Every structure is written in structure tokens, then in C-alpha cells.
């Protein structure tokens, strides 16, 4: 930036600070959440078997159920155990052209799934062996795409922490 011209990032930080000051209550004064947890996140799959192979065989998330989608005859709704009572779910929509994955406002950016550090290393090796392109960040995060382009992150930090900082 030229001398005397403020960085555009300064305005963003000011806005974040304003939101923090207004809404972020100190720990111990926050009300309890009305939610019990994330029951499941549902994504769209273009190929049920390919999705099952990737999530169950590469990422080691066991398939827990495969049923017909009640809202779309012939469509499947299937679930993977991602630990702590949480599920990652998928739908397929045979015959419906849903197009490729796209990031859109209100859409999915990525799903971050916490794994034990020893499992993280094993899963990194399995992703590399499966020729999955990945980016490693801060020695605790792996960013990569699933079979339909969905962005995923495996993070070795415990639930409630991010890069060594407490977020819950």
C-alpha cells in the first residue's frame, strides 16, 4: 500500500472487532446452546458406491445406514459415522442433473472433522496413496476434496480447539 493509504484489511478487522464487542460473551456468561449437537450434515453424491468406497475405505468412516430418500423415489439417503454421535449423510438424485459442486452464498465451504493425531497421520498416508490432492496446514490440518468436489478438512486438534486455541 502507498504511504498514508490505509490497508483494506484494516476495515475488515474493525468490523470483526465491532461484532466481537457486541455479540461475543465472555466464557462463563454465555447461555447454554439450545442444540444437542450436529445430528448430520447432508451432501449430494453423484455415485453412491464411489462415495461409500471413499468415505469408508479411505477415510475410515463406517457406513451406518443406506435407505431410500423419502422425498425422492429411487434416491438413496446414506450415513457415515464421524464420531461423537455425529453423522455425515449423502443423497443421490438419479436422473436429476444437479451439476458440479459449486461454492455459493449460503452453501458449503468445507466440513472439518476432528481425528486423533495418530489417525490423522494414517489417513494422510491413505489419501496420498489414493492420489487425493491435499494441502497440509499447520501440521494439524489436511484440506482436500471428496469424490464430488466437496471440500473436507481432517484436523488433529481436539473438538472445541482450532490450531491450539480454544474456540468452545
N, C-alpha and C positions, 0 to 999 in steps of 0.2 A: 504494500500500500504506500502511496505517496505520503510524504510528511504532512501531518495536520489533518489527514482524511481518516476518520475512524473506520476500523475494520467492520465489515458487515456482520461478523460473528459476534461482535460486542452487543448488538441489539438482541440477538437470539439469547445470549446469556442473561441479559437484563430481563427478558421475558420469562425465561425459566426461573430466575430468582423471584420474580413477582408471583409466579404461580406457586413456587415452594412456600413463600411467605404467607400466601393466602390459604393454601389448602393442605400443606404437609404438616400434620400434627406431630408433636414430639412423641417418641416411643413411650408407651405407658399411659398416654392420654387419648390414643386412638380408640374408637369404638371397635368392638368385635365385628368381623365381617358377617354379613348375612349368609354367605356361601359356605358350604362344607368342603368344597374343593372342585377341581375341574373333572367333571364326570367323563367327558370325552370331547375331543376335537375331531370334526368330520371333514375329510378331504375327498376329492374326486379322483378316482382311479380309471385309467383307460384300459387296464388289463388286470383282472383280479389275480390270476396266477403269478404274473410278474411281480405285482405288488406284494403278494404273500411271500414269494421267494426272497425278495429284497429285505423286507422288514423282519421276517422270521429267521432266515438263514444268515444274512449278512449282519443285521443289527441285533439279532438275538432277542427280538420282542415276540413272545409266543402269541400265535393266533388263538383267540379265545372263543370266537363265535363267527358263523357265516350264515346269514339268514336272508330272506327276500326283503327288499326295501318295501315297506308298507305303502309308500306314496308313489311308487313307480313299478308297476308289474314287470317282472323279468329282471329287475335291477337287484344287485346284491348289496347288503349292508354287512360289513365285517369289521372285527375289532381285534386290536393287539394290546396286550398288557405292557404298559410302560412303567410299571412300578407304583408303589404307594397308593394302590387302589385307583389308578388313573388309566384311561384307555385312549388309544389313537384309533379312530374309526375311518372307514372309507365307504364310499358309494361308487358303483359303476352305473352308467346310464347307457346300456346298449341301444344302438340306433339313434342316439341323440348326439349331434355334433357339438360337443362342449368347447372345442377349440383348445389351444395350448395354454399352459399355465401363464398367468399374467399377474403382475403386481398392480393393484388398483386401490384407490382410496377405499378404506373400509375392508380391504381384502387382507389376505395373509401375507406377512413379510417373512417370518420364519417361525419354526417351532423349536424351542430349546429344551432338550431333555437331559436331565442330570443323570450321570452314571458314576459309579465308583471309579476312582483313579486307575486301579488295576484293570478294570473292564474297559476304560477309555482307551488305554494303550492297545489292548487286544482288538477292540473294534476299529481303531485307526488302522492297524495292520490288515484287518479283514477288508476294510474299504479300499485300501491301496491294492491289495491282492485282487479285488473285484474291479480294478481300473476305474474307481469312482474318483473324479477330480475333487480335491478338497483343499481348504485353506486352514492352516493351523494358526491360532491366535493365542498369545499369552501363555502358551504351554498348557492350557486347560480347555480350550475350545476348538472344535473341529466344525467347519462350515462346509456343507456340501448339498447337492440336490438329490432328491429321491427320483424314482422312475418316471414320474410325470413332470419333473422340473420343480417340485415343491422344495422350498429351502428348509434345511434342517440344520440344527446345531446339536452336537453332543458336548456337554460341558461337565468337567470333572469337579467343579465346585459343588458343595452340598446345596440341597434345596434351601432357599432363603438367602443365599450368598451369590455375589457376582464379582468375579476377579478379586476375591479376598475381602470384599466389602459386604457388610450386612445390608440386605435390601428388604428383609422381612423381620 
